[in-house]
């Protein structure tokens, strides 16, 4: 995948996000979507559970996931999948 293609995916994601009638769930509590930054394992696990549930309600979840996969995002929950899940074959 080229950098140009990844940039285009990101632009499409932003355009869809901009056109929504209300903010996407991750904008309300962005820290939940980065469980790697939460030192307590139980709290990080809960953050993952909550973030995935919030992603499930998001109208641009598929675009978010596609972008994260193509951009090889190493951190955070994008499109309801964790960084570890993105690394699985």
C-alpha positions in Angstrom: 0.0 0.0 0.0 1.4 3.4 -0.9 1.5 6.4 1.3 -0.7 8.2 -1.1 -3.4 5.5 -0.8 -3.2 5.6 3.0 -3.5 9.4 2.9 -6.6 9.1 0.7 -8.2 6.7 3.1 -7.6 9.1 5.9 -9.1 12.0 4.0 -12.2 9.9 3.2 -12.5 9.0 6.9 -12.3 12.7 7.9 -14.8 13.7 5.2 -17.3 11.1 6.4 -16.7 12.2 10.0 -17.2 15.9 9.1 -20.5 15.1 7.4 -22.0 13.3 10.3 -24.8 15.1 12.3 -23.0 14.5 15.6 -19.4 13.7 16.7 -18.2 10.2 16.5 -17.9 8.4 19.9 -14.1 8.5 20.0 -14.2 12.3 20.1 -16.0 12.3 23.4 -13.5 10.2 25.3 -10.3 9.7 23.2 -8.3 8.4 26.1 -10.4 5.2 26.2 -9.3 4.4 22.7 -5.6 4.2 23.8 -5.5 1.5 26.4 -1.7 1.2 26.0 -1.5 4.5 28.0 -3.5 3.1 31.0 -1.1 1.5 33.5 -3.6 -0.6 35.4 -4.3 -3.8 33.5 -7.9 -4.1 34.7 -8.6 -0.5 33.8 -7.0 -1.0 30.4 -9.2 -4.1 29.8 -12.3 -2.2 30.7 -11.3 0.6 28.4 -10.9 -1.8 25.6 -14.4 -3.3 26.3 -16.0 0.2 26.4 -14.1 1.5 23.3 -15.2 -1.5 21.3 -18.8 -1.0 22.4 -18.6 2.6 21.4 -17.1 1.7 18.0 -20.0 -0.7 17.5 -22.3 2.4 17.5 -20.2 4.4 15.1 -21.4 5.0 11.6 -17.9 5.2 10.2 -16.5 2.1 12.0 -15.6 0.3 8.7 -13.7 3.3 7.3 -11.9 3.7 10.5 -10.9 0.1 10.6 -9.8 0.1 7.0 -7.6 3.1 7.6 -6.0 1.7 10.7 -5.2 -1.6 8.9 -3.8 0.1 5.8 -1.8 2.7 7.8 -0.6 -0.1 10.1 -1.5 1.9 13.2 0.6 0.6 16.1 -1.5 2.1 19.0 -5.1 2.5 19.9 -8.4 1.0 19.1 -9.6 1.9 15.5 -12.7 0.5 14.0 -13.3 -1.8 17.0 -10.0 -3.6 16.8 -6.9 -3.2 19.0 -3.4 -2.8 17.9 -2.7 -6.5 18.9 -5.6 -7.6 16.8 -4.4 -5.7 13.8 -1.1 -7.5 14.0 -2.7 -10.9 13.7 -2.6 -12.6 10.3 
